[in-house]
Amino acid sequence: MRALRRLFRWGINPGIRLQLLLPFALLMTLPFFADFWLDNWSFIMLEDQRHEVISDAKYMARSLEASESLIKKIALRSGEQDKRDLLADLVDDRRMLDGRDDDWFGVQKQFLGVDDLVDINRTYRQDSFSAEYKLGTSDNYLYLFIKVLDDVVIYREINNPSVHRNDNLQIAVVNPDGEYRRYTIAAFQPAPIKAHQVSSSGRSLRQEELIDAVWLGTESGYNLELKIPLSLVGEKFSFVLADIDDQKDRDIHYLMGSSSVDSAAQLVNLIRPSLGAQKMLASLENASIRLFDARKRIVSHSPNSPENLQGKSDHEYPISWESGLLSFIPSDIQSEQDANFRGSTGEAFVVPTTMLVEAALRGESGSNVTTREYAFIAAEPVFFKGEVVGAVVVQKSERALLRYIERVRHEMFVQFVLLLVLGFIFWRVMIWLQTSRLKMLKNQLEQAIDTRGRVNDKLPAFDMPDELGDLARSFATMVEKLHQYNQYLESMASRLAHELRTPVSIVRSSLDNIATDQLDDENAVYVKRAHDGLERLSLILNNMSEATRLEHSLDKDDIGSFDLTELVRGCIEGYSLAFPTARFDLSIEENTVPVTGIPDLIAQLFDKLISNAVEFSLPDAAIKVRLTIEDEVAVLRVMNQGPGLPENMRENLFDSMVSVRKRYDGSSSHLGLGLYIAKVITEFHGGEIKLSNREDSHGVVATVRIPLMRLSSKLRL
């Protein structure tokens, strides 16, 4: 702080923006040093990477050709297939079976419509019934997600064993043993369900525990998500959605799906990714590998992708903590996207050069380099019996980048760390200086308001000639003006009450004189109205004076300990004289109830509650007063019989100058500060007050809770 003041004396006045900009400007120079060294070594890295990628692509292609089982599957996939064959995308088993497709990203969506009707027996309406589905497979399971648009959803009948007289999904497979199996999924209601194995005639045989499904209702129909073990699925698979729209006859309206499921001969081929090929591709570390069939569909791919390879550790060239500091070096890493190359996912596969893949599928090897990405791509054809059945595409980017970082890190590490440390120290010092001043200003502003919300006279001087200094001086001016206005408002009530009492007395005297004269009935009504209004105004003036006196009482430092039972008994004795027509029923469970506070204020609080209870009580009805101790808290309850509290005015009960009830005789009550003053006194003593209707709705219960004896410093001032 002294150094900053010395700068100001010298005429150097750096603003906050400049003070914070300096360390950032210093840190921003660091990437330029790193980029300078990277440019010197980039070409060496690229040449080494080219040979590596080409060798890996050839090795992987020859390895696939050497595996007879894998190459036959790739060749089969590359052949011509029926247009209705089902292509399953490669997924993992980490998805949640919940009837939602938020974990099906990257899987191609297929639509079902009029061309997919299995049994056309009526006019098709797309807005009545349609669907879309996603199909995926893992090492162990086949997954199927179907989103159905159905204007009428019919569920299974309770206690009806039939699974076909309702909306349902029918699936059929030829298992690995060559056996035809048919299953139906139907639900009584949206919920997790099991499939039922059925015969060709449609009769349910048994529940299949191995097939899990979730039926989820939607606004436009329903979703179905299935998990089927691959032990039940062979090379043939089909599914059909049955739509039933009539609750009474429950006849099938539409049948829609991949093909009929009535016999094994009608099922379509299920084409799954080659899991064996994927395992082989995964054996090559630190590379992104894609295997295409001849129809340009992805057969399998390695777990690594070009995005994951950037900055990933390498067992041969480990990244040290020094070299990891260079990860911020800017680069324009972009890969070309070609929509002509789509995998079974339907998403555009990122390949640097379209011609490489096309050439490989023609039987030509090729490679290319993306100098902006520091990565090489190589494509190699895969042959089976002299014909191209696929292509291997390899992309590497990590190893060359790691080699480069290892070569240059020792040369630039010293200057890099030195600049970083100096910049960090400078930045921390500047931040500490600014935050210290901000904390100082914050503390001063908090001290400007006392515990009762009153504004102090002024803020301490803050003489720094910068933006924070200007802000502090603006706050000081604002606090001073608020203090003046606060004083004005605090004296307003007492001054108004004092100034209005004389004119009120004059008007009252005049009305009294007029009332003694003989007036006709019409003029007498007006005089009475004026007299009532004057009484109302006098009551308001008295309440304002009472509020002012309460403010002065709260400022007094005469807080002490006293017995609440003695105070309540003394007040009840006085109320018997003050309200001769009222009956009081007092019950005190404890001999002594010690509390801390101002007895006169507690008595004033009690007066307000009793006065309010008497005013709204029925004639001859007793006012019940109960004093107890509950959980180390003194509880005072005042109950009467009379009109209840309106529900729409509960939040306004304790506002000043508000009355929300009519008296028992139907007349309007006065506007005053009774309950408001009661609330202020209660909160001053650290307690709470609540008004509620009695359980029989014939009266009101006022409940005051005040903590038992405690230190005066704990009181809420």
NORVENSUL-V491515 format. One line per field, one symbol per residue. psi: psi as a letter, one per 30 degrees, with the letter a starting at -180 (. if undefined). burial: I if it has 16 or more other C-alpha atoms within 10 Angstrom, else O. Layout:
psi=???
burial=???
This chain:
psi=eeeeeeeeefgjikleeeefeeeeeeeffefeeeeeeeeffeeeeeeeeeeeeeeeeeeeeeeeffjeeeeeeeeeeflklkfgkkjklkllgflkjgglgfggkfkkkkkkbefgkejjglkkjefekllllkklkafflkkkkkjkjkfjkklkkkgjfkgfhlklkkkkljlfggkkkklkjlkflklklllkkllffgkkelkjffjklkjjklegclkkkljkkfffkbfkkllkkkkkfkfdfhkkekkkaelkgfleffllkjjlljeeeeeeeffjlhkkkkjkafggkjelllfkleeffjgklkfeikklfefffgffkklijkkkkjffjkafffkkkjkejeeeeeeeffgkllllkjfffhlkkkkklkkjhfkkfakkkkkkfeeeeeeeeeefeeefeeeeeeeeeeeeeeeeeeeeeeeeeeeeeeeeeeffkafggkklelllkjgkhaeeeeeeeeeeeeeeeeeeeeeeeefeeeeeeeffeeeeeeeeeeeeeeffljkleeeeeeeeeeeeeeeeeeeeeeeeeeeeeeeeeffkhhkakljfeeeeeeeeeeeeeeiffkkkjkkjfkekiklkajeeeeeeeeeeeeeeeeegllkgkkjkkkjlkjhgkkjkkjklkaklkkefgefgeglkhkkglllfgflkllkagdeeeeeeeeeeggalkkklklegghakkkkkkkklklkfffkj.
burial=OOOOOOOOOOOOIOOOOOIIOOIOOIIOOIOOOIOOIIOOOIOOIIOOIIOIIIOIIIOIIOIIIOOOOIIOIIIOIIOOOOOOIIIIIIIOOOOOIIIIIOOIOOIIOOOIOOOIIIOOOOOOOOOOIIIIIIIIIIOOIIIIIIIIIIOIIIIIOOOOOOIIIIIIIIIIIIIOOOOIIIIIIIIIOIOIIIIIIIOOOOOIOOOOOOIIIIIIIOOOIIIIIIIIIIOIIIOIIIIIIIIIIOOOOOIIIIIIIIIIIIOIOOIIIIIIIIIIIIOIIIOIOIIIIIIIIIIIIIIIIIIIIIOOIIOOOOOOOOIOOIIOOIOOOOOOOOOOOOOOIIIIIIOOIIIIIOOIIIIIIIIOIIIIIIOOOIIIIIIIIIIIOOOIIIIIIIIIIIIIIIIIIIOIIOOOIOOIOOIIOOIIOIIOOIOOOIOOIOOOIOOIIOOIOOOOOOIIOIIOOIOIOOOIIOOIIOIIOOIIOIIOOIOOOOOOIIOOIOOOOOOIOOOIOOIOOOOOOOOOOOOOOOIOOOIOOIOOIIIIIIIIIIIIOIOOOIOOOOIOIIOIIOOIOOIIOOIOOOOOOIIIOOOIOOOOIIIIIIIOIIIIIIIIIIOIIIIIIIOOOIIIIIIIIOOOIIIIIIIIIIIIIOOOOOOOIIOOIIIIIIIIOOOOOIIIIIIIIIIIIIIIIIIIIOIIIIOOOOIIIIIIIIIIIOOIOOIOO
